[in-house]
């Protein structure tokens, strides 16, 4: 049935996505751009998202939204020409998961990975062409592209495009507030059991007793940081990583620093904030792109790289990062306090690192990504 429909369809089908329960990433920003240029005149464009979540109504204003569990989506998947996503989970390129072998011979699409963030580490064991078989991967920096062209990934030069990230088109459009944001990344060993299709994880009872939880809970309640915030008229917001969404209840805020879930509006958070506290998260690249200061709190440096699912790559935090790197609690507190008392000003050293790293600092990233995807049909 799908094959017959595909032969008779008038326009190529593009299916875009971020997380199924959280948009606002490169997928949505590209979807928004496609709507603005009326790309639907040339393509049938869909965005994949669950109806019960907060972003659904906003996404509908840009175009047609598909339910991830629907039969309509699965039919359109078999008819699709392009599967375009900010994620590379198995369900993105195989919605039937373990039963996918039944339909695999019918798959006839180009998979385009527009990334969830700049890639600082070596993910070749996961993202290799022999595993994901992406027709195109978009990148934001020349060094990032060079890493993906290494032999471990097995991609050809025309499969790795230097375009910038669509979500950067929405950044830097307002004056920041007196806001400090805490955005640490996740730890695979601490995350609850995954549901691969839902792209969410269950609550992990042991999480609240971890060094990770203790470090950040203590940090956001440290009296010295709170005193500096109060003195300079700042406030703070702490957000768990989306993979730790179920663990948000294990963190406790106060009158100056609130705790939010992993389903927050990151576009708004990044635009409003003046200082970012993170660890290894790729969201620091968004702040670096905005030329705003970052503090990297890498209290578990050895454990992180011993346990995490990817290896260190070309990006070295002390040499290339967009702010200082600290490795213990007291250094984290004193560095954060100093930054707040200095009104979160970016030093020339870190501004120059941003200038040197990113290929583009304009707001034409979605346009370049769109052109790179269209070029696939000219190969």
N, C-alpha and C positions, 0 to 999 in steps of 0.2 A: 504493500500500500504506500509506504513512504517513498519507495523508489519511483513508483508511478507518479506520485505527486511532485517529486523533485523534477522529473522530466518535463512536467507541464507548467511548473511555476514560472512566473514572469520576472521575478527579482531575486537575486541572491539573498540568503538568510544569514544574518549576523546575530549571535547570542552573546550578550555581555554579562559579566557578574563581578561582584566583590564577594563578601561573605553572604550567605543566604539570609542571615539575620542582622546584618550590619553593612550598610552601604557607606558612601562618603569617601571611598578610596579611588584609585585610578579608574576602575570600571565605571563608577557613577560619573566622574568628571569627563570621561570620554563620551559616555552616553549623553550627557548634557551638551557637549560640543556638537555631537552628531545632530542633536535636535536643533541647535542654533543655526546650522548650515543646511537644514532640510535634507539631510542625507537619506531620509526615508523615501525620497523620490527615486533613488537609485537602488536602495536596499530595503529589505524587510528586517527591521531592527527590533530586538527584544532585550529586556533586562530581566535577569533571574533573581527573584526575591520573594520571601515569605510574607504573605498578606498581613499577618497579625503583628508585625513589627513596625516600629515608629517611622521608618523612612519610606514606607510604602506609598503614602499619599504624595510625598514630594517626588518620588520616582515616576509616578503616574503622570505628573505634569510635563514630563519630558518625552514620554512615549509609552509603548506597550510593555507591561510587566507580566512575567510568567511565574506561576507557582512552581517551585522546584519538584514537587511531588506529583504534578499533574500529568495525565496522559498526553495532553496537548504539548507539553514541553518535551516529552520523550519522542513524540512523533516529529516535532520540529528539530530536535537534536539529530535525528537520522537524516533529515533533509538539509541540515545546516552546511553552509559553505565556510563560515568562520566561527570558531569558539574563542572568545576574547575574554580573558579574566586576569584580575590582579592576584589570583591564587593558582597554585598548581597541584592542588589536592587531587587524589584519584577520582573523586566524584565529578570534578570539572570536565574531565575528558572521558568519563565512563559512568554515566548516571545509574547503570545497573550494578555497578561494583562487581561482586563475585559472580553474578550471572551475566556479566558483560560479554563473555565468550560467545553467547548465543547470538549477539547482534554485531560483534566486532567486524565481521566481513562487510557490514553495511555502512560502517563509519567512513565518511568521505568529506572531511573538513580540514581546514588549516587551523591548528591550535596556536593562538597568539598569547604569549605570556607577557602582560604589561607590568608585572611585578607589584608587590605589596610595599616595596621600599627599595632604596639603594642597597645593593648586595655587597657588604664589606668582607664576608667570609667565603670560604670554599664550600659550595654546596654541590660539587660535581657528583658525589655519590647518590644524590637525590634528583638533581636536575639534568643529568646527562641526557643526551639525545636518545640514547638507547632505552631510557626510562620514560621520559616525557614526550620525546619526538616533537618538540615545538617547531613550527614553521618559522616563527619569529619571536625573538625576545628583545624587548626594548630596554635601553639603559640610559643613565643620566650623566655618566662620567667616562672619559676616555680610559682611565685605569680599570674601571668596572668592566667595560667592554673587552679590554685586553684579557682580563682574567677569564671571561666566558669564552674567549677564543682559544684558551689553552686546550691541550690535547685531552685532558681529563673529561671535558664536556663534549667534545667531538662535533661541535657545530661549525658550519662554514661561515666566512665573513658576511655573506649576504643574509644570514639568519640572525645576526646580532646588530640591531640598529641603535645608533646614538641619537636619541630623540628628546630626552628629558621626560619627566613624569607628568601625566595629565593633572594630578591633584595639585601640583605646584602652581598651576594657572589660577587657583583660587586663593593662594597665600599672599600675604603682604599687602592686603588691600585696605588695611585700617591701622590706626595708631595703636600700639599695644597698651594694655592696662597695667596697673601695678600688681601683676599676677605672677606667681612662681608656680610652675607645674611640675609634678613628680610623675614620670612615665617610665618606670622600669619595665623591662621585657619579662618574658616568662621563663620558667625552668622546666624542661621536659620531665625530669624526675619527680616534680612536685604537682604536676597537672593531674586532674582526675581522668578517669577512663573516657576515651573519645568515642563519639558517634561519627564515623567518617562521612556519612551523608549529611547529617545535620550541621557539621562543622562547629560543634560545641562540646564541652566536657562536663562531666558530673562533678559534684562537690567531693573534695578529698579531705577526710577528717584529719589526716596527719599534717596538713598544710600549716595550720595555725601554730604548730610547735617547731616549725622550720626556722633555720637561721635567716632565711630570706624574709619571712614574715616578721620576725623579731626585729631585723635591721630596719626595715622601712616603717614599721609601726612605731618604733622608738624614735626614728628620725623625724617623722612628721609631728611628733609630740614633744620634741626636745625644746626645753624652755629657752635655750639660747637662740634657736632659730625663730621661735615665736616672738621673743623680745625684739629681735632685729626686724621682723615683719611689722610689728606694731609700731616701732620707732620710726620706720620709713613709710608707713602707710600702705604696706603691701598685704596681700593675702595669698593663700595657697590652695591648690587643688591637686589631689592625688587620685590617679586612675589606675585600676588594675589592667593588665593586658587582657585582650579578648579571650585568650585561652585560660585565663584565671577568673573569668566573669563570675563563676559560681563562688569564688573565694572572697568577693568584695566585702562580705559580712565579717571577715576575719580582721579587717583593718578598722581602726577607730579614729575618727577625726576629732576636731575641737572647734572652738569659736573662730579660729583664723584659717584652718586648713580642713577642707571638706574632702570626703571620700566618694568617688564616683565609680561606676561600673565600666566594663570594657566596651559597652555599647554607646559610649559618649560620642558627641559630634567633634571629631578631631580637627576638622577644618576651623571651627570656631575656637577651639582650645588653643591651637597653634597661633592663630591670628591675634588672640587676646593677650597671650602671655609675653612676659619680658625675659624670663629665665627658665630654662629647662633643667631638671635633675633627672638623669636616667642612668643606665648602666652600660648595656651593649645594644640597646634598641636602635633599629634603623630609623626610628622617628627622629633621632638626633640629626639626621641628614636634612630633614625638612627645616629644622631650625637653623642649621648651617646654611641652607639655601636662602633662608630669610636674613642671614647675617645677624643672628641673635645668639646670645651666649648659652653654652651647654656646660654642665658639670657631670662628669662620668663617675659614678660611685661603684667601683668594681671591687667590692669587699671580698668576693669569692672568685677571684680571677682564675686561679689554678683549677678549682673544682668545676667552674663553668666550662672551661675548655676541655676538661677531661670527660665531662658528662654530656655536653650539648651535641645536637645532631649534625652540626656542621663544624668545620675546622677554621682556624684563623687563615685569613687570606692576605691580600695586598694591603689592606687598610690597617695601619697601626695607630692605635688611639693616642698614644703620647706624641707621636710624630705628625699624625695627620688630622687628629680630632679638632673639634670646633670649640674646645675649652679644656680646662685642666682635668686630669685623671687622678682620683684618690682611691686608696686601697684599704682604708680602715675607717672606723666610725668617727673618731675624733677629727681626722683630717677632713672627712665629709662635712661635719658640722662647721668647722672653722672656715672652710672654703665657701660654703653656702652663706654663712653670716657675712663674710667679707664682700661677696658679690652683691648681696642685698644692700649693705651699707654704701656700696659704690654705685647704687642705683642701677644695677644690672647692665653696666656699660660693656660693650664688646671691645676687647683690645685690638690694636692694629694687627698683632700677630695672628689672631684667630680670624679676623676679617680677610686677611690675605690668603689664609688657607682655604676659605670658602671660594674666593676668587679663582684660586688655582685649581680647585677640584672639579667644580661643576662646568659642564660643557656649555650650558645655557642658563642665563639669569633673566630671561624674558617670560612672557606669558603665552607663548606659542607652542607649548609642549603637545597639547592635544592635536593641534594641526599637524605637527610632524609625525605623531603616532598614526594618525589617520592616513597620511600620505604613505607611510611605510607599509601599512596594512593593504592599501590599494595596490601598492607596487608588487605584492605577492602574485597578483593575477597577471603580471607582465613578465614573470620569469619564464 
